[in-house]
Structures are given as structure tokens and as C-alpha cells.
Amino acid sequence: MRVNKSSFAHLDADQHIASLLLHVSPQQLQPVMTAIGAIDGLEISQQQDGRVIVLAEAESNGQLADQFAALQAMAGVLSLNLIYHHTESAAALDEPVPGDQTNLSEIAKQ
């Protein structure tokens, strides 16, 4: 039986946040960093001595996997390690943080 994946797209209404550590050949560092900046959902957090920390945001596991594959396929990327991955429902990200009684207007007066 063949399953139509688009029929289940609404079930994956999560936001995925991940951090990755890339080891990059020093000769390819600038082109790799430029290419990372061109991929939607990826952001370079830090870079030092051929190590690049990349933050990734995606709307599905598949999109996150596509981002990882794009990074691994780049010339000069020697390794890619997933450091952190968190999944949160999109609706939960719009909710206030429990216990956060911060009154921004009061803070602005100080």
C-alpha cells in the first residue's frame, strides 16, 4: 500500500531547533561559510580554527534532514555532528512562558 505523505503533513506541525558542529578544511572555510548563509533556516553562531557552530531551524524532520545533507555535501566539510535537537509544537512557541510575570512597561520605566 502506497501512502500519500502530504495527507499527513498537518501532523508534523512542529518546530525543530538544532545545533551542529562542523569541521571544515581551512582552505574551504570561507566558501563553506558563504554557502551556509545561503541556506534558509541555517545560521552560523561561531567559527574558530575550522570548527563552525551552525544553528538550524526547520518545520519538519525531513526539512532538517535536508539541511544536514546539504551541509555534508559541501566541498570542504570534513565532518558534521549533531550537538542538540529540540522539537516543540508550533502552537506552544506562541504561548506565554509559565510563571513569566515580566511587565515590560515597568522595566522600560526603570
Secondary structure as the mmCIF struct_conf table of DSSP 4:
data_model
#
loop_
_struct_conf.conf_type_id
_struct_conf.id
_struct_conf.beg_label_comp_id
_struct_conf.beg_label_asym_id
_struct_conf.beg_label_seq_id
_struct_conf.end_label_comp_id
_struct_conf.end_label_asym_id
_struct_conf.end_label_seq_id
HELX_RH_3T_P HELX_RH_3T_P1 LYS A 5 LEU A 11
STRN STRN1 ASP A 14 VAL A 24
HELX_RH_3T_P HELX_RH_3T_P2 PRO A 26 GLN A 28
HELX_RH_AL_P HELX_RH_AL_P1 LEU A 29 GLY A 37
TURN_TY1_P TURN_TY1_P1 ALA A 38 ALA A 38
BEND BEND1 ILE A 39 ILE A 39
TURN_TY1_P TURN_TY1_P2 ASP A 40 GLY A 41
STRN STRN2 LEU A 42 GLN A 48
TURN_TY1_P TURN_TY1_P3 ASP A 49 GLY A 50
STRN STRN3 ARG A 51 ALA A 58
BEND BEND2 GLU A 59 SER A 60
HELX_RH_AL_P HELX_RH_AL_P2 ASN A 61 GLN A 72
TURN_TY1_P TURN_TY1_P4 ALA A 73 ALA A 73
BEND BEND3 MET A 74 MET A 74
TURN_TY1_P TURN_TY1_P5 ALA A 75 GLY A 76
STRN STRN4 VAL A 77 SER A 89
HELX_RH_AL_P HELX_RH_AL_P3 ALA A 90 LEU A 93
TURN_TY1_P TURN_TY1_P6 ASP A 94 ASP A 94
BEND BEND4 GLU A 95 GLU A 95
HELX_LH_PP_P HELX_LH_PP_P1 PRO A 96 VAL A 97
TURN_TY1_P TURN_TY1_P7 PRO A 98 GLY A 99
HELX_RH_AL_P HELX_RH_AL_P4 LEU A 104 LYS A 109
#
